[in-house]
Amino acid sequence: MTDADEELSLLETLDHLLDRGVVIAGEAVVSIGDVDLLYLGLNVVLANVDAIIRTSQPKQIK
Amino acid sequence: MKLVVIGAHRERNDIEPLAAAIAVSDLWLSGMEVEESQPLGDRDLLLRVAKMRAALLDRATFVAIRYGFTAHGSEDAFAKCAAHLDRWRRVLNDFRDHVEMTLKVAAEAPRARPDRHDFESGAAYIRALHDATRATDVAPEFRKVVDETLAPLAVKHRWSNRDTASLEFAALVKRRDVAAINDAGSALKRDFPSVPFLLSGPWPLEVFADDHE
C-alpha cells in the first residue's frame, strides 16, 4: 500500500467514525479554559450542514 | 471514567476482551474507557477508537454508534439508548452475518456550492444547498453498471447524495460476498478508468441500522 493509499484509507475510516452510525442524544458541557459555562442536554445533533441535509426531508427544512 | 461508545452488540463475547462492555437490557455496548477529562477531539483517541472499531467488526457485526456518545455505566447507557433497543435487537439478529460496503463516486459535473452571502435567510441558503446536493449525479453509464454488478450482490442497497461533489452507493452484503463486491469494484476500475471512485469496507451497520422494519 502506498502512502497515498494509506492516507486515503485513514481518511475514509475517520469519515465513517465521525459521520456514520446511529446518533444518540447526549449532553455536552461548553467550557472556556477550565471554566464550565453551560451544560446542555442535547436532543439535537451537532453536525455540519451537509450531514443535516442528507438526513432531512425537503419539507422539513422549509 | 467515561466510556466512549463504539457500537451496540448482541453478545458480550463479541466485545471482550477487545473493548470494555456494558449491558443495556439484553444487548451490550462496546467502548473505550477514558478519563472524564479526556477531550473527545483528541487525535490519538480518534485513531485508537477507529482501530478498536475495526477489530470489533472482525469479531462480529454490530450497530455503529456515531463517535461522540459517551456513557457512565449501564444505568446511564440504558436511559440514553432505551428508544433504540428494539430496532437494534432486530437488525443484530437479522444481519448477524452481514456488513456494509460503500462506493463513493465523484459527480459527473460537480454543482457549485451555494454561497451563504448570496442569501438573505439561513432557510433560503439551506434550501439552495439541499437543491444543489440533490441535483448532483454521476455518469449514467457508470451508475447503470454499478446497479447491474454490485447491487445484485447486496441484500439492500441505496444511492444517496452526500454533498455537491459526490454520490454514495451503500450496500448491505453477506460477509461471504465481500470478496465478490471487491472483484466487481476492480472491474469498475478497469472499465471506467476516468471515473474517480472509492470502494471501501467492510463497515459495521451504519446506513442500514436505522431503517429496518
Interface residues (C-beta under 8 A of the other chain):
Chain A: L8 S9 E12 T13 L14 H16 L17 L18 D19 R20 G21 V22 V23 I24 A25 G26 L46 V49 D50 I53 R54 S56 P58 I61 K62
Chain B: V5 G7 A8 L46 V49 A50 R53 A54 V63 A64 I65 R66 Y67 G68 F69 T70 K80 C81 H84 W88 T102 A123 I126 R127 L129 H130 T133 R134 S160 N161 R162 D163 L198 S200 W203 P204 E206 V207 A209 D210
